Amino acid sequence: MMRCFRVTFILFVFLLLSVIQTSECETSTSGDYIIYMGAASSDESTGNDHHIELMSTMLKQSGKTPMHRYKHGFSGFAAHLSEDEARLMAEQPGVVSVFPDQMLPLHTTRSWDFLVQESYQRETHFTEMNSQQELDVAVGDTIIGFIDSGIWPESESFNDMHMRPVPDRWKGTCMRGKKTEPDAFRCNRKLIGARYYNSSFLLDPDYETPRDFLGHGTHVASIAAGRIISDASYYGLAGGIMRGGSPTSRIAMYRACSLLGCRGSSILAAFDDAIADRVDIISISMGLFIDNLLEDPLSIGSFHAVERGITVICSAGNLGPSSQSVVNAAPWMITVGASTIDRGFESNILLGGLDNIRLIKSATFLHTNTRQDNCKCCRNCAGNTMNRTIVEGKIVVCDNDYGNQAIQWKSEEVKRLGGTGVIVIDDESMDLSYIDPSFLVTIVKPVDGLEIMSYINSTREPIAMIMPTRSRTGHELAPSIPSFSSRGPYLLTRSILKPDIAAPGVNILASWLIGDLNAAPQGKEPPLVNIESGTSMSCPHVSGIAARLKSENPSWSPAAIRSAIMTTAVQITNTGSHITTETGDKATPYDFGAGQVTIFGPSSPGLVYETNQIDYLNFLCYVGFTYDQIRRISNRIPQGFACPEQSSKGDISDINYPSISVSNFNGEESRRVSRTVTNVASRLIGDEDTVYNVSINAPKGLRVRVIPRSLQFKNIGDTLRYQVIFSSSTSTLKEDAFGSITWSNGMHRVRSPFVVTSKADI
């Protein structure tokens, strides 16, 4: 038997070598590919060693070397292959998937103060147990790993003064890099680890460093875990105390991104190392629109991280407000959408000469001193449509019909032609700041745009002045959901609700790379901080809260942490009204998941939904993976596990998730889903049991019953099961129905949003 195996093995090697040596002649198409080989047999070795060694040897003999090899949390490697080689690799034993190494885009202070105030307003029973100081005190040694663009270690946000020694469990390293003066990059007791990853796509030796040349990684790391900095501001704007959500957490940076984006192979290498380094939280502010989980580096890497007890938080994407635009929506991830805070930036536009001034208020953001200019405006600001002689030296008024990204294109075109500023007329883009420190860009509502155009048409030589920007705090209706934040439902399946949660992501002040002249107004010193918007900024807000929870509750699983964050979310603004979208419409769970994250609520959720390994394995079954595929993906399959017979995506509704989503609901038959909750709160009154009663918020036309209506817990760790039955008096739902189920014992409110839709998965 063994002799036969060896003969077959040698023949296989010979055939594969022949193809590798000749395939480049057969096709001119080649590129970088990821060969994913499923689970590792342990944290230190791989169960696919013989296959990986074989393929690595064959690649070397054909003059190729794997760019990355994955061996800690999962198995596989990345290499430059032809299409024929990639096809042949996919057919080999032990290979789960082979897919192109794509580039993933990044999802590009006051926010924490706002969340604290919101917590005090909404969670009055916590006011005596928490104080403003609690946000700033040491809460433990949680290690947050950031897969991003690197970090600037000299930033004051990463000062390690008064911090305790690095935890013994940390197994990572601090790569100094090869950039000019590698000794200049140093880790400390705050920034305890740093790694970098380059691919064949980026061979610039000057970029072989963990140092951040984009600012993105430095920004998000300081939002989640930056130290407290007094009197921080961006040239006087957004002034105040700047802090991270978990100021005493440790930071480990995994630079997987370059100026061009983030390579999938590098992201997987970062996941692999972060798992081996023993981080507690992984924060990722990037994503890719992919409908195949086995071709998504973030889905693959996060699955194996969560298997090992690491909580993974991802940004939902900046593709909103389009429906089904949410990314990073696998159930083992925490998916974070964006919301606004109660701080805005306002400037005034003066129209006319000194003897005839009109005042226009605009919610915008400016970075330079303004001056009075004559203005002959052109409404069409698309590329190559304007005349330089007309634009030069003028403020140009532009319509905007193409979303937030188009504002950048318009401003760049006007700047290229010598214009001095841009006034954009756009109602939906006023929910964020447009930042160009070297150029004037201001956004006004259509009603103000009409007044501006009326003035322009009323005089032969219209003149205008854009006044300096000022901050307004506490006057803005907040939170709301900005236009850019990606929306549900999930493209892969409507039977799970995504995003999970919303967090501040608009106009967020945080640390920046040092010496960045591009972030400075002309003639000013480079800033130490910057203001950015995007779900990139929302994600680290939740990462900071998750880090605090992990410090307070070291035994909590990633699912318990997610549940605590989701079930304690709020759905109302600082004025008591329901959270709205950028259009003023009532926000739904497709916009913000469970709602706006809170600071103190997750620390005492009462009950949690433990989504366990079997739930995730069943999810893979339900979306169409076979048991053999799942067995290669995970080596932590419980004995006796098998994919349920005749299952479908609709069965995903039954995994034990903190929210509920039911698809393909025709109204003719009732739909029943089950949930299990675990008591994590001690008895509150003497030795009496803790009893939770249910309340239901259901829309008209949808009947919702919960059985039983009361849950009685005796001890911490007790679990109880309940069922939710959806029915309707009509044959079909005309539109998606939203509601919630809330369990309360008088002290804790455990809320789960639900959505019921007649639409089916594709």
N, C-alpha and C positions, 0 to 999 in steps of 0.2 A: 504493500500500500504506500509506504513512504517513498520507495523507489519510483513508483508511477507518478507520485506528486512532483518529485524533483524533475523528472523528464518534462512533464507538462509545464512546470515553472520555467525551465530553461528555454523551451520552445516559445513560451509567452514573451520572455525577455527578448529573444531573437526577433520575433515578429514586430514587437513594439519599437525596438531599436531601428529596424529597417524603415518603419514608417516615419519615425522622428528624423532620420537622416535624409529622407527623400521628400518629406512633405513640403518643405520650403520651396522645392522646385515645382510642386504640383499647384501651389496657390500662392499668390503674393499677399494675401490678407493674413495679418498676424496682429497680435496685441497681447496685453497683460490679462491673465485669467486667474481666478481663484478656484482652487480645487478643494472643496469642502468634503471631509471624510468623517464627519460625525463626532461622536463623543470620544473623549480621552478616557483611558481605563482608570486613571487616577489623576490626582493633581500634579503628579510628577512625571508621568509617562503616558504613552499612547497605546491603545489597543491595536492600532493600525501601523505599528512600527515597520513591519516587514513590507507592507505596501508602499509606505512613504519612502523608506530606504531604497526600494527598488526603483521607484519613479525618480527620486533624486539622483540616483546613480545614472539612470538612462539620460536624464537631462544634462548631467555633467559630461557624459560621453559624447553628446551631440553639441557640446560647447555652450551649454546653457546652465545657469545656476538659479535655484529658487530665490526669489526676492525676500520672501518671508516664509518661515516655517512655524506652524501653530502646533503646540504640544502640551500646553498646560490645562486649559479649560476645554479644548476641543482639538480635533486633528485636521491636518491639511497643510497646504502651502500655496504660494502664489508664484507664478512664473510667466515668462514671455513665451507664448506658444502660437503656432499657426492654427487655423481653423481645424485642419485635419488632426493635429495633435490634441487639441481640446476635445474634439469628438471622441477620439480614441481613449483619452483619459476618462471621459464620462462613462465609458463602458467597462471600466476595470473594477475588479472586486474591491469592496470597501469604500468606493466613491459614492457620496450622496448626491452631490451636484457639482457642476462646472459652469461658471458664468463669468462674463467679462468684468474686469476690474474697473468699475465706473468711478466717476468723480462725484462726490456728494457736496452740495452747497451748504455753507453755514447759514443758519437762520437768524440772519441778522435783522443811601440818601433817604430820599423822601418816601420811597416805596415801603420800607420797613416801618417807618413812623406811621404811615397810613394804615398798614395792616394791624399794627398795635392798636391804633385808635378804633379801627373797625372791630377788633376783638373785644375791647372794653364796651363798645356800644351794643354788641350783639350777645356777648356771653357774660352777663352780669354776675352769674354765679361763680365766675373765675376771678373777679376783681380783687377779692380778699386774698386769694392764693397766689396771685401774680402781681408783679409791679414792673414799672419801666426798666428797673435795673436788671430784672431777670433775663431780659433779652441780651444783656451784655456780659453776664457772669459766665464762668466756666461751667460747661454742661457735659464735659467728657472729651474723649480723644477719638471721636469718629474720624475716619479717613475718607475723604471725598476724592475720587479719581475723576479728572476731567479729560475727555478725549476731544481735543480742540486744536487751536493754532499755536499753542505754546504759552509761555508766561514770562513776565518781566520780574525777576526775583527781587530787584531793588525797590519795587513799589512799596510804599509804606503800608499798604494793605496786608503785606506778607511779612511784616516785622514779627520776630519771634520773642520779643521782650517778655519776660516773666512766664514764658511757657515752660511746661514740664518737659522732661526728656521724651524722645520719640518712643512710642509704644513698642514693646518687645515683639509683638506679633507682626510688625512691619517687615516685609521681606524684599522690598524694592531697592532701587538704586537711584543715584543722581548722576546722569550722564552729562558731562561737561561740554561735549561737542567739540568740533574742530574749527569753529569760527574765530579767526584772528587771535583772540585771547581767550582760550577755553577756560582758563582759571578765573576769568571774570564772572562766569556763571557759577553760583554757589547756592546750594540748598541750606536749610536751617531747620529749626524745630517746628516751624510753621509750614514751610514748603519742604516737605520731607522727601520728595521724589520727583524726578523729571526724566523723561525718555523722549526720543525722537525717532521717526521712521521716514525713510526716503524710499522711493520706488524708481524703477527704470524711467518713469515719466519725469522725474525730477532728479537730475544728477549734479546739481550745482553744489560744489563742496562748501560754498559759503553758507549754505542752508543746513549744514549738518550740525544742528544745535537744537536744544529745547527752547531757545529764546523765541519770544513772540515778535514777529514783524508785521502782524496785522492789527493787533490790539484786542481782537475778539476773545481770545483765551484769557488774557489778563482781566478783561472786563467781566466775563461771566464768573471767573473764579472769585473775584472780589465781591460780587453780588451774593454768592452763596456763603462764603467763609472769610471775607475780608475783615481785618482788625478794625477797631473803632478809630475814625479820623475826624477830628473836630474842624469846623469851619472849612469844609470842602465846598468848592463851587467851580463852575466852568465860566471863568472870567466874570464872576459876580452873579451868574445865573444859577438857580437850583441850589442855593447855599444852605448849609446846615451840617448836621452830623452825618457822616457816611459810615455805614457798617454793613457787614454781611449778616445773613440770617443765623449763622452759627459761627461766631467770631473765634471760638476756641478749637474748632475742628481743624484737622490737618489737611493739607492739600498735596495731591500727587498729580502732576501734569503729564499727559501723554500726547506729544505733538504729532498728530496724524494729518495736519492740514498745512498746505503751502499757499502761496499767493494765488494759485489756480483753483484751489478747492481741496477736498479731502478724499484721498484714494481709499476705495473699499478695502484693498489688501492691507493698507496701513491701519485702518480702523480695526480690522480683525486682529492684527498683531497687537494693537493697544489693548483690546479686550483680553487677549490671551495673557499678556503680561500683568494687567490689572488684577485678573483672577489669581495669578500666582503671587502677586505682591500683597494680597490680602486686604484690598480696600473694602470699605463697608458700603459705599455709595458710588455709583458711576453716573455722571452727568454729561449729557450729550446734546448739544444745541446745533444739530444738523439733521439732514434727512434726504431721502430719495423716494420718488413716487414709483413704487414697484408693487405689482400685484401677485408676486410669487415669493413666499417667505424664504424659500431656499436659495433665492438669488439676492437677498437683502442682507448685507453685512451687519446691520444693526439688529435685525430680528435674530440672526444666527448668534451673534456675540452675546446679546442680552439674554437669550434663552439659557445659555450655558452659565452666564453669570448668576442669574436668578436661581438656577439649580443649586448653586453653591451658597445661597443665602445673601447675595449682593443685590441691593435695591438699585434698579436702573430707571432713571428719569430722562425723558426725551422731549424735545420740543415738537409741537404738533405741525409746524410748518407755517409759511407766510404766503399761502396760496389763496387765502380768503378774498372775498366772502363766498366764493363758489362752493356749491354743495359737493360733498364727497371729495374734498381736497385735503383731508387730514392724512398725515403720514405718521410713521412710528406708532402704529395702532395695534400691534400684537398684544394679547391680553396679559403677558408677563411684564410689559412695560408700564410705567406711569406716563401718560401722554398729556402734555401741558399746553393749553391755549393761552392767549394773551388777554389782558384787561388793562384798563387805564387806572391811574391814581388821581387824587384830587389836586394835582398841581398842573397848571397849564402855563404856556408861554404866550405872551400877547405883545403885539406891536401895533402902532398906529400908522396909518398912511395919510399924509397931508396932501390934499389936492388943491392946486391953485397957488397964486402968489400970496405974499404976506397980507395984502389987503382983501383977500377973498379965499379964506381957508375953509375946507371941509374936512371933517375928521372921520376916518373909516377905521373901525377896530377889526383886527384879524388875529385868529389863533394861529400862530406861526412861530418860527425860530430863526433868529439872525445871529451872525457871528462877527460882523464887521461894523465899523462906524459908517453911517449913511450920509449921503450929501444930496443936495437938490439937483435934479437933472431935467432937461427938456425931454419930452417923451412923445414919440409918434409910434403908436403900438400896432402890432400885427397879431391877429388872433390865432393864426396858424403857426405853431412853433415846432413843427416836425422838421427833421433833418433835411437840409438842402432845399428848403422852401422859402427861406428869407434872404433878403439882400443885405450884405454887410454895410453898405453905405447908409441904409435906413436904420439898422439895428445899433450900429456903433455909437456908444456913449448914451444909450437910451435905456430906460426901464421898459420892459416888454410885458404886455398883458397876454396871457395864454389861457385858452380853455383846456380842460383835461378830461378826456373820455376814455383813457386807457389804464387807469389805476395808478397806484403809488409809484411804481417803478418808472412810469412815463414822466414823472416830475423831474427825475434825475436827467433823463434824456433831454427834456426841454431846457433845463438850466445849463447843461453842458453845451447845447447848441447855441444858446444865446451868448454864453460866455465865450465860445469859440469865435463868434462873430463880433466880439468887442462890446457887447451890451454890458450895462452896469448892474442890472437886477431883473428879476422876474416876479410878476404877480400872477399867481395861478388861481383861476376861478374853479373851485371844485368843492362841493359840499362833503363828499365822502372821504376826502383825504385830510380833513381838518382834525382827525383824531390822533395824529402823530406829528412830530416835528420833522421837517426836512433839514438835514444838516449839510451845509457846505460852507466851511469857515472862511473861504476866500471869495464868496459870491453871495449876493442878496437874493434870497428866495422867500417869498411870503405867500400864504394861502388865504383866500377869502371866500366867503359864502357867495352863492349865485346872486342873492339879493344885493349884496354889496358890490358884486361884479357889475350888475346893471347900473348902479350909481356911478361907478368908475367909468364905464363905457359912455354913459350919458354925458359925463363931464368932458371926456375926450372929444366927443362929437360936438360939443358946444363951443369949442374955442379953437382958434387956429394954432396956437402954441401952448398946448397943455403942459403943465409942469407938476411934478409930484415929489414928495419926500417920504421915505420909509423911516420911521423913527426907531430908536434903539429898543431892543426887546426887554421886557420885564417879566419876572415870575409872578404868578398868582397862585397862592396856596389856600386850600380850604374852601374855595368858591366854586370849584368844578364839581359837577354831578359825577360821582364815581362810586363803584367801578362801572364801566361799560365795555363792550367788546369791540375792538377796533376792526376796521375793514380788512386789514391784512391777515388776521388770525384765521388759520385754516379751519374748516367746518366739517362736521360729520354729515351723513353716516360714513362708516368705513367702507372703502371701495370693495374690499375682499368679502365682507359680509355685513349685512344690516343687523345681525343677531347679537352683536356686541356694541355697546354705546361708547363712542369716542368722539372728542377728547374726554379725558377723565376729569379734568379740573382746569380752572383758569387762574392765572397769577399775573401780577404787574409786569407789563412788557412794553410800556410806552414812555418815552422820555426818561430813561433810567440813567442816573448818574453813577458812575463806577470808575475804578482805576483804569489807566491806559498805559500803553508803552511809553517809555520816557524818551523825549527828544523827537517826537513825531511832528515835523513841521507841517505836514498835510492836515493835521487836526487843529492848527493854530491860525487865527486871523493874521492877515498881513501885518508885519511889524511887531507881532506879539511873540513872547517866549512860548515854546511848546507847552501844552497843558499836561498836568499829571493825572487828570481825569477827563472823561468824555461822556457825552449823552448819546445813548443809542436806543433804538426801538426794534422790537421783533420778538417772536416766540423764543429766540435765543436768550433773551433777558428773562422771560417768564420761567423757563426751565430751571435756572439756578435758584430762583426764589423757592421753588418747591424742593430742590436739592438741599437747600439750607434748612428748611423745616424738617425734611426727612432725616437729616444728620442729627438734629436736636432730638427727634423721636428715638433714633437708634441709640443715642447716648443715654437717654432716660430709660429706655427699655431694651437692653442689649439682646434679649432673647426673642424680640419680635421679628417675625418673618417679613420679607418684602411685601407679601400680600397684606399682612396686618398693618404695616405702615401705610400702604396705599389706601386701605379701607378707612383708617383713622383720618386721613387727609380728606377723603371724599365725603364721608358721612357727616362731617362737621362743617362742610362748606356752607356758604350763605348765598342767597339769591336776590338780595335787596341792596340798594345803594345807601349812601350816607344820608339820604333824605327819607329813607323808608320806602321808596318806590322800587318796583321790580327792575332788575338789571336789563338794559336795552342794548341793541346792536348799534352800529354806526348810523343806521337809518332812523333810529328812534323806535324801532319795533321791539316788542318784548322778546328778550333772548330766550332761546330754548336749549335743552340739553345738547342739541347738535352744535350749538355755539360755544357753550361753556362747560359741558359735562355735568358734574354735580353742582357746579357753581364756583364762586370765588373762594380761594383758599383762605383759611384763617390761621392766626399765629398760635393761640393757646388751645383752641378747641381740640386739635389732634392729640394733645397730651393726655386727654381724658375722654376717649370716645365712647366708653361704656361697653359697647359691643363691636366686634370686628368680623368681617367676612374673610375667612381663610381660604383663598384660592390655592389649592394644593397641586402637587405634581400630577396627580391623576386628572385634574381638570385641564391642565395644559396638554397632557397627552391626548385626552379626549378631543380637545380643540383641534389638534393635528389630525386626528381621525375624521372629525366632522368636516374639515376643509378639504379632505380627499387624499391624505397620505395613507399609505398602506402600513400594516404592522411591521413589515420588514424594513421599510424606510425609517419608521419611528425607532425601531430597535437599534439602527445605526446612529440615529441622531442622539439618543439618550441611553446611557448605561445605568440609569437610575429608575428603571421600570420595575414597579412592584411585581412580585411573583403572582402569576395568575392573570395579569392584565391582558386584555384583548380589546381590539376596536369593537364597539357595539355594532351589531348587525343592522344593516339597512339604515344607517345613520345618514344625516344630511347636515347642511349648514344651519338649518333651523334648530337643530339640537343644541347649538352653541348657547342658546338662551338659558340652558339649564346649568351651565358651569357656574360655580359659586362666586359670582362677581358682585361687587357692591352696587352696581346698577343693573337694570333689566332692560333688554331690548327684544321685542317680539316682532318678527317679520312674517310676511305672507299670511296675514290675518284676514280671513274672509268674512268673519262675523257670523257665519252659519254654525260654526263649532266653537266651543270654548277652548281656550289654551291655558294650560296649567304649567307653571314653572315652580321649582323648589329652590330654597335657599337655607343655608345653615349659618347661624351666628354663634360666636364664642364670647362668653363673658370675660372681660378683662378688667372690670371694676370690682372693688371690694364691696361688701355690704355697707350700706350707708347709715342705717339706723339700727343700732344694737345688733342683735343676732337675727333680725328678720331677713327673710329672703328678698331678693331683688326681683320685682315684677315689672315687666315692660308691657305696655298696652299699645296697640297699633292705631294709627290714624291714616286715612287714605285721602289723597287729593287726586280726583279723577275728572277728566274733561267730560263734557256733555256727550252722550251717545255711547260711552264706554262704561261697562259695569266691571268693577274690580272688587273681588272678595279675597280676604286673607284668612287662612285657617292654620292654626288657631288665632284668636284675636289677642291672646295674652301669652306671655312667655315668663316662666318663673324659674329663676336661677338660684341655686343654693351656694355655689362655690366659684371662685375664680377658675377659669379654664373649662367650666361646664359648657356644653354645646347643645343647642336645640334647633329643630328644623321647623320651617313653616312653608306653606304653599300659597301661591298667588294665582287666582283664577280670573282670566280676562274673558269677557263675553260682550256681545253687542246685540241690540235690537234691530240693527240694520244689517243688510247683506254685506256691505263693504264700508270701509272708512273712506270718506272723501279726502281726508288729509291725515297726515301723521298726528297721532294723539300723544300728548305729553302729560305726565303727572308724577306723583311721588308716593312712597310708602314710608312712614316714619314711626319708629318705635321709641317710646319714652317711658321713663320710670320717675318722672318728676324732676330729675336732676340732669340726665343725659337725654339728648335727642339724636337718634341714629336714623338719618334720612337717606333713602335710596331713590334716585330718579328713575323713571321708566319711560319708554317710548314704545308705542304699538303702531305698526304700519301695515297696510295691505300690500305694499310693494314686496316683491320677492328678490332674492339674490340671483344674480346672473349665473 
